[in-house]
Amino acid sequence: MITHATPARRDIRYDPTTERTTIAITLHHLDGTSEPSTLVLTPDEIQLHAIQLEQAGERREAAG
């Protein structure tokens, strides 16, 4: 069972042919093991997450 995913410290890649962005991630399992994987996002998903990340950063700054 996967418990969570974390971004891998690698470059984000954009494929203009498919118009998809791929982000290397690591999947973490309940038993403590992990495995590499890829998160694939559409342009709309990238825009949505960019806005949400900016808002999260603003909330963090406001919290001090």
mmCIF file as gemmi writes it, N, C-alpha and C atoms, coordinates in Angstrom:
data_model
loop_
_atom_site.group_PDB
_atom_site.id
_atom_site.type_symbol
_atom_site.label_atom_id
_atom_site.label_alt_id
_atom_site.label_comp_id
_atom_site.label_asym_id
_atom_site.label_entity_id
_atom_site.label_seq_id
_atom_site.pdbx_PDB_ins_code
_atom_site.Cartn_x
_atom_site.Cartn_y
_atom_site.Cartn_z
_atom_site.occupancy
_atom_site.B_iso_or_equiv
_atom_site.pdbx_formal_charge
_atom_site.auth_seq_id
_atom_site.auth_asym_id
_atom_site.pdbx_PDB_model_num
ATOM 1 N N . MET Axp A 1 ? 0.839 -1.175 0 1 0 ? 1 A 1
ATOM 2 C CA . MET Axp A 1 ? 0 0 0 1 0 ? 1 A 1
ATOM 3 C C . MET Axp A 1 ? 0.891 1.247 0 1 0 ? 1 A 1
ATOM 4 N N . ILE Axp A 2 ? 0.555 2.206 -0.841 1 0 ? 2 A 1
ATOM 5 C CA . ILE Axp A 2 ? 1.301 3.464 -0.921 1 0 ? 2 A 1
ATOM 6 C C . ILE Axp A 2 ? 0.773 4.414 0.149 1 0 ? 2 A 1
ATOM 7 N N . THR Axp A 3 ? 1.686 4.993 0.918 1 0 ? 3 A 1
ATOM 8 C CA . THR Axp A 3 ? 1.288 5.938 1.961 1 0 ? 3 A 1
ATOM 9 C C . THR Axp A 3 ? 1.361 7.382 1.477 1 0 ? 3 A 1
ATOM 10 N N . HIS Axp A 4 ? 2.362 7.683 0.655 1 0 ? 4 A 1
ATOM 11 C CA . HIS Axp A 4 ? 2.493 9.036 0.128 1 0 ? 4 A 1
ATOM 12 C C . HIS Axp A 4 ? 3.524 9.058 -0.994 1 0 ? 4 A 1
ATOM 13 N N . ALA Axp A 5 ? 3.591 10.207 -1.649 1 0 ? 5 A 1
ATOM 14 C CA . ALA Axp A 5 ? 4.57 10.414 -2.725 1 0 ? 5 A 1
ATOM 15 C C . ALA Axp A 5 ? 5.323 11.7 -2.441 1 0 ? 5 A 1
ATOM 16 N N . THR Axp A 6 ? 6.6 11.72 -2.807 1 0 ? 6 A 1
ATOM 17 C CA . THR Axp A 6 ? 7.416 12.922 -2.658 1 0 ? 6 A 1
ATOM 18 C C . THR Axp A 6 ? 8.117 13.214 -3.979 1 0 ? 6 A 1
ATOM 19 N N . PRO Axp A 7 ? 8.362 14.493 -4.264 1 0 ? 7 A 1
ATOM 20 C CA . PRO Axp A 7 ? 9.074 14.809 -5.505 1 0 ? 7 A 1
ATOM 21 C C . PRO Axp A 7 ? 10.527 14.36 -5.41 1 0 ? 7 A 1
ATOM 22 N N . ALA Axp A 8 ? 11.032 13.83 -6.491 1 0 ? 8 A 1
ATOM 23 C CA . ALA Axp A 8 ? 12.446 13.465 -6.575 1 0 ? 8 A 1
ATOM 24 C C . ALA Axp A 8 ? 13.213 14.733 -6.958 1 0 ? 8 A 1
ATOM 25 N N . ARG Axp A 9 ? 14.446 14.796 -6.597 1 0 ? 9 A 1
ATOM 26 C CA . ARG Axp A 9 ? 15.238 16.002 -6.895 1 0 ? 9 A 1
ATOM 27 C C . ARG Axp A 9 ? 15.82 15.909 -8.294 1 0 ? 9 A 1
ATOM 28 N N . ARG Axp A 10 ? 14.928 16.036 -9.247 1 0 ? 10 A 1
ATOM 29 C CA . ARG Axp A 10 ? 15.318 15.961 -10.648 1 0 ? 10 A 1
ATOM 30 C C . ARG Axp A 10 ? 14.575 17.031 -11.418 1 0 ? 10 A 1
ATOM 31 N N . ASP Axp A 11 ? 15.001 17.274 -12.621 1 0 ? 11 A 1
ATOM 32 C CA . ASP Axp A 11 ? 14.368 18.296 -13.447 1 0 ? 11 A 1
ATOM 33 C C . ASP Axp A 11 ? 12.945 17.891 -13.831 1 0 ? 11 A 1
ATOM 34 N N . ILE Axp A 12 ? 12.096 18.894 -13.919 1 0 ? 12 A 1
ATOM 35 C CA . ILE Axp A 12 ? 10.754 18.706 -14.459 1 0 ? 12 A 1
ATOM 36 C C . ILE Axp A 12 ? 10.894 18.787 -15.975 1 0 ? 12 A 1
ATOM 37 N N . ARG Axp A 13 ? 10.197 17.907 -16.675 1 0 ? 13 A 1
ATOM 38 C CA . ARG Axp A 13 ? 10.324 17.869 -18.137 1 0 ? 13 A 1
ATOM 39 C C . ARG Axp A 13 ? 8.987 18.155 -18.809 1 0 ? 13 A 1
ATOM 40 N N . TYR Axp A 14 ? 9.054 18.866 -19.913 1 0 ? 14 A 1
ATOM 41 C CA . TYR Axp A 14 ? 7.874 19.161 -20.716 1 0 ? 14 A 1
ATOM 42 C C . TYR Axp A 14 ? 8.036 18.53 -22.09 1 0 ? 14 A 1
ATOM 43 N N . ASP Axp A 15 ? 7.007 17.823 -22.531 1 0 ? 15 A 1
ATOM 44 C CA . ASP Axp A 15 ? 7.013 17.2 -23.852 1 0 ? 15 A 1
ATOM 45 C C . ASP Axp A 15 ? 6.038 17.968 -24.744 1 0 ? 15 A 1
ATOM 46 N N . PRO Axp A 16 ? 6.545 18.768 -25.669 1 0 ? 16 A 1
ATOM 47 C CA . PRO Axp A 16 ? 5.643 19.556 -26.516 1 0 ? 16 A 1
ATOM 48 C C . PRO Axp A 16 ? 4.771 18.703 -27.439 1 0 ? 16 A 1
ATOM 49 N N . THR Axp A 17 ? 5.203 17.501 -27.729 1 0 ? 17 A 1
ATOM 50 C CA . THR Axp A 17 ? 4.421 16.622 -28.597 1 0 ? 17 A 1
ATOM 51 C C . THR Axp A 17 ? 3.111 16.212 -27.925 1 0 ? 17 A 1
ATOM 52 N N . THR Axp A 18 ? 3.193 15.845 -26.65 1 0 ? 18 A 1
ATOM 53 C CA . THR Axp A 18 ? 2 15.41 -25.906 1 0 ? 18 A 1
ATOM 54 C C . THR Axp A 18 ? 1.399 16.531 -25.063 1 0 ? 18 A 1
ATOM 55 N N . GLU Axp A 19 ? 2.126 17.656 -24.975 1 0 ? 19 A 1
ATOM 56 C CA . GLU Axp A 19 ? 1.732 18.781 -24.133 1 0 ? 19 A 1
ATOM 57 C C . GLU Axp A 19 ? 1.568 18.355 -22.673 1 0 ? 19 A 1
ATOM 58 N N . ARG Axp A 20 ? 2.45 17.478 -22.231 1 0 ? 20 A 1
ATOM 59 C CA . ARG Axp A 20 ? 2.408 16.985 -20.858 1 0 ? 20 A 1
ATOM 60 C C . ARG Axp A 20 ? 3.718 17.317 -20.155 1 0 ? 20 A 1
ATOM 61 N N . THR Axp A 21 ? 3.589 17.585 -18.87 1 0 ? 21 A 1
ATOM 62 C CA . THR Axp A 21 ? 4.745 17.817 -18.02 1 0 ? 21 A 1
ATOM 63 C C . THR Axp A 21 ? 4.914 16.592 -17.128 1 0 ? 21 A 1
ATOM 64 N N . THR Axp A 22 ? 6.142 16.126 -16.986 1 0 ? 22 A 1
ATOM 65 C CA . THR Axp A 22 ? 6.402 14.982 -16.119 1 0 ? 22 A 1
ATOM 66 C C . THR Axp A 22 ? 7.322 15.399 -14.982 1 0 ? 22 A 1
ATOM 67 N N . ILE Axp A 23 ? 6.978 14.907 -13.799 1 0 ? 23 A 1
ATOM 68 C CA . ILE Axp A 23 ? 7.746 15.186 -12.596 1 0 ? 23 A 1
ATOM 69 C C . ILE Axp A 23 ? 8.15 13.849 -11.989 1 0 ? 23 A 1
ATOM 70 N N . ALA Axp A 24 ? 9.433 13.669 -11.764 1 0 ? 24 A 1
ATOM 71 C CA . ALA Axp A 24 ? 9.916 12.447 -11.116 1 0 ? 24 A 1
ATOM 72 C C . ALA Axp A 24 ? 9.482 12.483 -9.652 1 0 ? 24 A 1
ATOM 73 N N . ILE Axp A 25 ? 8.898 11.393 -9.181 1 0 ? 25 A 1
ATOM 74 C CA . ILE Axp A 25 ? 8.465 11.298 -7.794 1 0 ? 25 A 1
ATOM 75 C C . ILE Axp A 25 ? 8.927 9.971 -7.206 1 0 ? 25 A 1
ATOM 76 N N . THR Axp A 26 ? 8.855 9.886 -5.901 1 0 ? 26 A 1
ATOM 77 C CA . THR Axp A 26 ? 9.127 8.634 -5.204 1 0 ? 26 A 1
ATOM 78 C C . THR Axp A 26 ? 7.856 8.233 -4.473 1 0 ? 26 A 1
ATOM 79 N N . LEU Axp A 27 ? 7.421 6.995 -4.681 1 0 ? 27 A 1
ATOM 80 C CA . LEU Axp A 27 ? 6.263 6.453 -3.978 1 0 ? 27 A 1
ATOM 81 C C . LEU Axp A 27 ? 6.754 5.72 -2.744 1 0 ? 27 A 1
ATOM 82 N N . HIS Axp A 28 ? 6.16 6.017 -1.6 1 0 ? 28 A 1
ATOM 83 C CA . HIS Axp A 28 ? 6.553 5.414 -0.332 1 0 ? 28 A 1
ATOM 84 C C . HIS Axp A 28 ? 5.47 4.438 0.116 1 0 ? 28 A 1
ATOM 85 N N . HIS Axp A 29 ? 5.898 3.25 0.512 1 0 ? 29 A 1
ATOM 86 C CA . HIS Axp A 29 ? 4.966 2.191 0.899 1 0 ? 29 A 1
ATOM 87 C C . HIS Axp A 29 ? 4.899 2.047 2.414 1 0 ? 29 A 1
ATOM 88 N N . LEU Axp A 30 ? 3.809 1.461 2.867 1 0 ? 30 A 1
ATOM 89 C CA . LEU Axp A 30 ? 3.56 1.243 4.288 1 0 ? 30 A 1
ATOM 90 C C . LEU Axp A 30 ? 4.674 0.443 4.948 1 0 ? 30 A 1
ATOM 91 N N . ASP Axp A 31 ? 5.291 -0.48 4.213 1 0 ? 31 A 1
ATOM 92 C CA . ASP Axp A 31 ? 6.344 -1.326 4.787 1 0 ? 31 A 1
ATOM 93 C C . ASP Axp A 31 ? 7.712 -0.643 4.823 1 0 ? 31 A 1
ATOM 94 N N . GLY Axp A 32 ? 7.762 0.642 4.449 1 0 ? 32 A 1
ATOM 95 C CA . GLY Axp A 32 ? 9.013 1.391 4.497 1 0 ? 32 A 1
ATOM 96 C C . GLY Axp A 32 ? 9.803 1.389 3.206 1 0 ? 32 A 1
ATOM 97 N N . THR Axp A 33 ? 9.402 0.615 2.235 1 0 ? 33 A 1
ATOM 98 C CA . THR Axp A 33 ? 10.103 0.606 0.954 1 0 ? 33 A 1
ATOM 99 C C . THR Axp A 33 ? 9.616 1.779 0.102 1 0 ? 33 A 1
ATOM 100 N N . SER Axp A 34 ? 10.347 2.063 -0.946 1 0 ? 34 A 1
ATOM 101 C CA . SER Axp A 34 ? 9.96 3.131 -1.865 1 0 ? 34 A 1
ATOM 102 C C . SER Axp A 34 ? 10.346 2.734 -3.279 1 0 ? 34 A 1
ATOM 103 N N . GLU Axp A 35 ? 9.745 3.428 -4.228 1 0 ? 35 A 1
ATOM 104 C CA . GLU Axp A 35 ? 10.051 3.162 -5.633 1 0 ? 35 A 1
ATOM 105 C C . GLU Axp A 35 ? 9.881 4.436 -6.448 1 0 ? 35 A 1
ATOM 106 N N . PRO Axp A 36 ? 10.682 4.588 -7.485 1 0 ? 36 A 1
ATOM 107 C CA . PRO Axp A 36 ? 10.536 5.769 -8.336 1 0 ? 36 A 1
ATOM 108 C C . PRO Axp A 36 ? 9.313 5.638 -9.237 1 0 ? 36 A 1
ATOM 109 N N . SER Axp A 37 ? 8.737 6.779 -9.559 1 0 ? 37 A 1
ATOM 110 C CA . SER Axp A 37 ? 7.614 6.816 -10.483 1 0 ? 37 A 1
ATOM 111 C C . SER Axp A 37 ? 7.605 8.184 -11.15 1 0 ? 37 A 1
ATOM 112 N N . THR Axp A 38 ? 6.581 8.446 -11.926 1 0 ? 38 A 1
ATOM 113 C CA . THR Axp A 38 ? 6.464 9.714 -12.632 1 0 ? 38 A 1
ATOM 114 C C . THR Axp A 38 ? 5.044 10.242 -12.491 1 0 ? 38 A 1
ATOM 115 N N . LEU Axp A 39 ? 4.935 11.52 -12.19 1 0 ? 39 A 1
ATOM 116 C CA . LEU Axp A 39 ? 3.655 12.212 -12.169 1 0 ? 39 A 1
ATOM 117 C C . LEU Axp A 39 ? 3.524 12.94 -13.507 1 0 ? 39 A 1
ATOM 118 N N . VAL Axp A 40 ? 2.434 12.697 -14.211 1 0 ? 40 A 1
ATOM 119 C CA . VAL Axp A 40 ? 2.207 13.302 -15.523 1 0 ? 40 A 1
ATOM 120 C C . VAL Axp A 40 ? 1.049 14.29 -15.394 1 0 ? 40 A 1
ATOM 121 N N . LEU Axp A 41 ? 1.289 15.54 -15.802 1 0 ? 41 A 1
ATOM 122 C CA . LEU Axp A 41 ? 0.292 16.593 -15.652 1 0 ? 41 A 1
ATOM 123 C C . LEU Axp A 41 ? 0.001 17.29 -16.982 1 0 ? 41 A 1
ATOM 124 N N . THR Axp A 42 ? -1.256 17.674 -17.145 1 0 ? 42 A 1
ATOM 125 C CA . THR Axp A 42 ? -1.67 18.462 -18.308 1 0 ? 42 A 1
ATOM 126 C C . THR Axp A 42 ? -1.349 19.935 -18.039 1 0 ? 42 A 1
ATOM 127 N N . PRO Axp A 43 ? -1.386 20.775 -19.069 1 0 ? 43 A 1
ATOM 128 C CA . PRO Axp A 43 ? -1.157 22.2 -18.843 1 0 ? 43 A 1
ATOM 129 C C . PRO Axp A 43 ? -2.135 22.808 -17.824 1 0 ? 43 A 1
ATOM 130 N N . ASP Axp A 44 ? -3.403 22.418 -17.877 1 0 ? 44 A 1
ATOM 131 C CA . ASP Axp A 44 ? -4.387 22.929 -16.916 1 0 ? 44 A 1
ATOM 132 C C . ASP Axp A 44 ? -4.046 22.502 -15.489 1 0 ? 44 A 1
ATOM 133 N N . GLU Axp A 45 ? -3.59 21.273 -15.317 1 0 ? 45 A 1
ATOM 134 C CA . GLU Axp A 45 ? -3.209 20.796 -13.987 1 0 ? 45 A 1
ATOM 135 C C . GLU Axp A 45 ? -1.989 21.542 -13.467 1 0 ? 45 A 1
ATOM 136 N N . ILE Axp A 46 ? -1.037 21.822 -14.348 1 0 ? 46 A 1
ATOM 137 C CA . ILE Axp A 46 ? 0.147 22.594 -13.952 1 0 ? 46 A 1
ATOM 138 C C . ILE Axp A 46 ? -0.277 23.979 -13.468 1 0 ? 46 A 1
ATOM 139 N N . GLN Axp A 47 ? -1.159 24.633 -14.2 1 0 ? 47 A 1
ATOM 140 C CA . GLN Axp A 47 ? -1.608 25.967 -13.822 1 0 ? 47 A 1
ATOM 141 C C . GLN Axp A 47 ? -2.334 25.933 -12.479 1 0 ? 47 A 1
ATOM 142 N N . LEU Axp A 48 ? -3.217 24.968 -12.285 1 0 ? 48 A 1
ATOM 143 C CA . LEU Axp A 48 ? -3.946 24.848 -11.025 1 0 ? 48 A 1
ATOM 144 C C . LEU Axp A 48 ? -2.996 24.637 -9.854 1 0 ? 48 A 1
ATOM 145 N N . HIS Axp A 49 ? -2.032 23.733 -10.009 1 0 ? 49 A 1
ATOM 146 C CA . HIS Axp A 49 ? -1.093 23.45 -8.92 1 0 ? 49 A 1
ATOM 147 C C . HIS Axp A 49 ? -0.161 24.637 -8.668 1 0 ? 49 A 1
ATOM 148 N N . ALA Axp A 50 ? 0.188 25.368 -9.694 1 0 ? 50 A 1
ATOM 149 C CA . ALA Axp A 50 ? 1.025 26.553 -9.506 1 0 ? 50 A 1
ATOM 150 C C . ALA Axp A 50 ? 0.297 27.576 -8.633 1 0 ? 50 A 1
ATOM 151 N N . ILE Axp A 51 ? -0.992 27.78 -8.901 1 0 ? 51 A 1
ATOM 152 C CA . ILE Axp A 51 ? -1.794 28.711 -8.097 1 0 ? 51 A 1
ATOM 153 C C . ILE Axp A 51 ? -1.899 28.207 -6.66 1 0 ? 51 A 1
ATOM 154 N N . GLN Axp A 52 ? -2.178 26.921 -6.491 1 0 ? 52 A 1
ATOM 155 C CA . GLN Axp A 52 ? -2.328 26.361 -5.15 1 0 ? 52 A 1
ATOM 156 C C . GLN Axp A 52 ? -1.02 26.419 -4.362 1 0 ? 52 A 1
ATOM 157 N N . LEU Axp A 53 ? 0.104 26.177 -5.017 1 0 ? 53 A 1
ATOM 158 C CA . LEU Axp A 53 ? 1.395 26.26 -4.338 1 0 ? 53 A 1
ATOM 159 C C . LEU Axp A 53 ? 1.708 27.696 -3.926 1 0 ? 53 A 1
ATOM 160 N N . GLU Axp A 54 ? 1.376 28.642 -4.772 1 0 ? 54 A 1
ATOM 161 C CA . GLU Axp A 54 ? 1.587 30.046 -4.426 1 0 ? 54 A 1
ATOM 162 C C . GLU Axp A 54 ? 0.744 30.432 -3.216 1 0 ? 54 A 1
ATOM 163 N N . GLN Axp A 55 ? -0.514 29.991 -3.204 1 0 ? 55 A 1
ATOM 164 C CA . GLN Axp A 55 ? -1.39 30.278 -2.068 1 0 ? 55 A 1
ATOM 165 C C . GLN Axp A 55 ? -0.86 29.627 -0.791 1 0 ? 55 A 1
ATOM 166 N N . ALA Axp A 56 ? -0.367 28.422 -0.876 1 0 ? 56 A 1
ATOM 167 C CA . ALA Axp A 56 ? 0.189 27.749 0.292 1 0 ? 56 A 1
ATOM 168 C C . ALA Axp A 56 ? 1.402 28.504 0.824 1 0 ? 56 A 1
ATOM 169 N N . GLY Axp A 57 ? 2.243 28.995 -0.079 1 0 ? 57 A 1
ATOM 170 C CA . GLY Axp A 57 ? 3.396 29.787 0.322 1 0 ? 57 A 1
ATOM 171 C C . GLY Axp A 57 ? 2.98 31.08 1.016 1 0 ? 57 A 1
ATOM 172 N N . GLU Axp A 58 ? 1.943 31.716 0.507 1 0 ? 58 A 1
ATOM 173 C CA . GLU Axp A 58 ? 1.443 32.946 1.123 1 0 ? 58 A 1
ATOM 174 C C . GLU Axp A 58 ? 0.888 32.671 2.521 1 0 ? 58 A 1
ATOM 175 N N . ARG Axp A 59 ? 0.162 31.554 2.681 1 0 ? 59 A 1
ATOM 176 C CA . ARG Axp A 59 ? -0.365 31.195 4.005 1 0 ? 59 A 1
ATOM 177 C C . ARG Axp A 59 ? 0.773 30.896 4.984 1 0 ? 59 A 1
ATOM 178 N N . ARG Axp A 60 ? 1.808 30.253 4.494 1 0 ? 60 A 1
ATOM 179 C CA . ARG Axp A 60 ? 2.967 29.945 5.339 1 0 ? 60 A 1
ATOM 180 C C . ARG Axp A 60 ? 3.633 31.241 5.814 1 0 ? 60 A 1
ATOM 181 N N . GLU Axp A 61 ? 3.82 32.178 4.889 1 0 ? 61 A 1
ATOM 182 C CA . GLU Axp A 61 ? 4.439 33.461 5.243 1 0 ? 61 A 1
ATOM 183 C C . GLU Axp A 61 ? 3.584 34.226 6.237 1 0 ? 61 A 1
ATOM 184 N N . ALA Axp A 62 ? 2.262 34.206 6.042 1 0 ? 62 A 1
ATOM 185 C CA . ALA Axp A 62 ? 1.358 34.915 6.928 1 0 ? 62 A 1
ATOM 186 C C . ALA Axp A 62 ? 1.346 34.313 8.335 1 0 ? 62 A 1
ATOM 187 N N . ALA Axp A 63 ? 1.585 33 8.408 1 0 ? 63 A 1
ATOM 188 C CA . ALA Axp A 63 ? 1.608 32.317 9.717 1 0 ? 63 A 1
ATOM 189 C C . ALA Axp A 63 ? 2.879 32.625 10.501 1 0 ? 63 A 1
ATOM 190 N N . GLY Axp A 64 ? 3.867 33.134 9.79 1 0 ? 64 A 1
ATOM 191 C CA . GLY Axp A 64 ? 5.11 33.534 10.444 1 0 ? 64 A 1
ATOM 192 C C . GLY Axp A 64 ? 6.075 32.428 10.523 1 0 ? 64 A 1
